[in-house]
Amino acid sequence: MIERLTDDVIQQNILKAIIIVAGSGIAGYFLRVILNRAYRSISVHGKLLYQRLLDISRLYVFPLAVIAGFYIGVLQVRSSLTEKNPIHHRVLDYITIGIYVALAIVIARLASVTVRHFLEWYVEGLSRKSGKNLTSTVVPVTTKIIDLLLAFFTLLIVLDHVGVNIGGLVVSLGVGSLAVALAAQETISNMIGWFVIVLDQPFKVGDSVKLSTGEEGQVFSIGFRATRILNADNNLIMIPNGDIAKGHITNLSLPATTTRFLVEVQVAHSANLGEARRILLDLAKQSPPVFSEPAPNVFVLNITDTGILLRLSGQTALDKKFDLETGLRERISAAFAEHHIEFAVPRRIMETMPANGPQTA
């Protein structure tokens, strides 16, 4: 049929190539429709690994089919060319380069999406086992790093295919990367510390923490370079992630948001310990922030030359601790004064002697 349209062999092959490209596009379109229907029918049951692979396939089957059609079409046209058709060869060479670039980009995107879906599937499993939300923190950054690497290697492959010498470029980039790494050691250390914090999750935004460097407060944000902590003075402290990853971390919000409160008082030796204990426990039980389980208790910590040291302790909410302890100290002072329980005060016994010293007979 094509032979009836033209007697030129090259034109005949060009028409065949157009038909091949169109047929590949139509085949890719219908295959994508079939995969879309299959994906919608099983996606209601969750996001298993094979479902993610099917999701990837339905997205890239059409562009891959079109690229394959163009490549076969180019081969079809080139089969009828001779050395007497240099312009046609050059045009086909440019088209082949375009096909190669398009294929490299599609494969890079396909690899990126595949890695992202695999990471999501794997990290979601780890999150379910550990009870930590790793997906929203680990996956986005990891995929961005992988995307940059894929883009870099895709560019090198394309440049090498079009005849650019990438050997010198790779050496220059290696030397430049070494110089940058040496100049930015601390920055790289902080980024690695960020990755450790995000992966291990010793704390999350909103937790109250105490660091080995002495800072204490609520985690405000976790950045690439530093973690921001909001302290009790409502000031934002920025601490390098490298220092946090190397130090000890006390998460005051885990395993629960409750904490122990402590109020210590020192009473005189002559004070009624039973009455003092009763007053302390009554005041604690009358304070709403104090939890009834476990019940508050009073301990005798020490007996010194100035008095007897008592400690009132119990459980309360983390954000109520400071106000509770200060309020209890005020009420304890008033209650002890009302019941005539004396606080311990330093006492010294001094003996005086006459100025001329003792008299002898």
Number of C-alpha atoms within 10 A of each C-alpha: 6 12 11 7 10 12 10 10 15 18 16 20 22 18 18 16 21 18 14 21 22 15 15 21 22 15 17 21 18 13 16 18 14 12 19 16 12 15 18 12 10 13 15 8 9 9 15 13 14 9 18 20 16 16 21 17 18 20 15 16 18 21 17 18 20 22 20 18 23 22 18 16 21 22 15 20 22 18 12 14 15 10 8 8 12 11 10 15 16 11 11 16 14 12 15 16 15 13 18 18 19 16 16 18 17 16 16 18 16 16 16 20 19 17 17 20 22 17 18 22 17 14 20 19 14 15 13 11 9 10 10 16 17 20 18 12 14 17 21 13 13 14 18 13 11 15 19 12 14 18 17 11 14 17 15 17 16 17 14 13 13 12 8 13 12 13 11 10 11 12 11 12 12 12 11 12 12 12 11 12 13 11 11 12 11 15 17 17 17 24 19 17 22 24 20 17 20 20 17 12 14 16 19 19 13 14 17 23 21 17 16 13 12 6 15 19 22 23 21 19 14 19 15 15 20 21 22 21 26 19 17 11 7 10 11 16 17 17 18 21 27 23 16 20 19 10 11 12 15 14 19 19 18 14 7 10 14 17 17 13 19 16 17 15 18 20 21 20 17 12 16 14 16 8 12 21 17 12 17 25 17 12 15 25 16 9 12 10 17 23 16 13 9 10 13 20 13 18 12 15 12 11 14 12 11 16 21 20 19 21 17 20 21 21 19 22 18 17 13 14 19 13 10 20 17 11 12 18 16 10 15 18 14 12 16 17 12 9 12 11 18 18 19 19 12 8 9 7 4 5 5 5 7 7 6 6 7 7 6 4 2
